[in-house]
């Protein structure tokens, strides 16, 4: 299946180290070669890069690796197609507007017999189960809340929707509005929080290390979430299954 990568921080941070290992899983260290994408929030704005080529060989991937964009919320996805042809319109992350904010979504899994009702506001452009799930999720939220609800109510609604959609199959996803990052795990997701005292990290997919103590400040905090751990000398936490976590300012919110 696909590979997911997310980052949530308390200060704008670049994702170059994590992406250096992650992009290699799209055709080099893994067989996810059906396209990739990455979305960076900058304030309420959002930069979105997509390519239907394998990320390990894509010139768009090369551009991203040379372009140190700093962001507090990032979602990246490497695709292994299960539903929908290999095409730009089927490449994650998907993007829509809700309540005057950009929303980004990426999915790893396969939803069978999932055919939500035609939405009034949100309809898929492509033909993936993933985009259909995203449109259904936002459609339901917009119909239920005319304005952005408090985070606790929004989280409860996302959890309810995730439970109903995962009845159709594997539903690992990441969802962000640039303020918080929602994650849901059906099978495989892992996360870690980097904060002081920082140490050296070494990638699994490439022989590259970085000493975060040299490139951070003591107040920095960064949460990294991935389908499989990206480093082999840090402690990653398995994401609880059938659970939605909410990351804000570089840490999972409790409760």
Steps between C-alpha positions, in 0.01 A plus 500: 500500500596868502738683732406802714717769657383783721670773700351731762713762677484787745713715268544492121743220418633341183433133427810438286657235725185289526418548131852391402420153632129499423525581128727199443210271593335601173694268268834431673466353848134405448264439208269800530550644152156635398553866585561719801408836647580732787313795651652777713290743702639852529264690727157452343660448158602164360761386247411172326738301281373193311648262243371174355860376465683301767637730769849344490541609137275806473641844413229643728651299785842643414352851514355440847832364628674821386228731633508523884139606557427560867156402624317410820288233327605274213337195341675282241385185321658237277243308299464133421175492303217273616201690360520754220750521217844653531425865420560845643138537611534184710819612674491588870486722699158629398404861564168675571370811682279477809391793724741729317803278568711270286462132589741228387443124513699187414398135541677165516274199460215358299128562556271240349135561408535861609251712306395808700209710375578771246608807693348844468831682555777240453538254215803300386694610195673164460381145554664387824337376817733740685367818341144373541566454873648850530204659322255304716682604816499870413145488367379354829692756706365791294143374522534452875682823591429834331811647665817342636409321825723486807785252455347248740177488297689485172716216627196305616344541155818387323520197727139412426553529125824301513320217680225488239739509203745241635216247498572482125866403533844638582483871580832647608481874436638845575286814494604858574362855484838658572425533871481137611584166342253212538631147455309172493650153502341178380818297452834684502600847620782604732600831653769669706540841661837672474571755770788608725739344571544429128727226368628342178250321274589248225272412208386146429481548122827686445830523685438857613515641853428840653573645841182688581675677788691699235194611299235562768435720800418367848136605460440312173266201497424289194270201461570269204246238400568231238364169381826334603779657710739717300797472736667200665648662811196680642205366698183500290156442654247279326184699429204339683279317251147614421582828672521864392785703648522879481841667476546867582818700558716192456328259740194275517217649702382281781134415550 
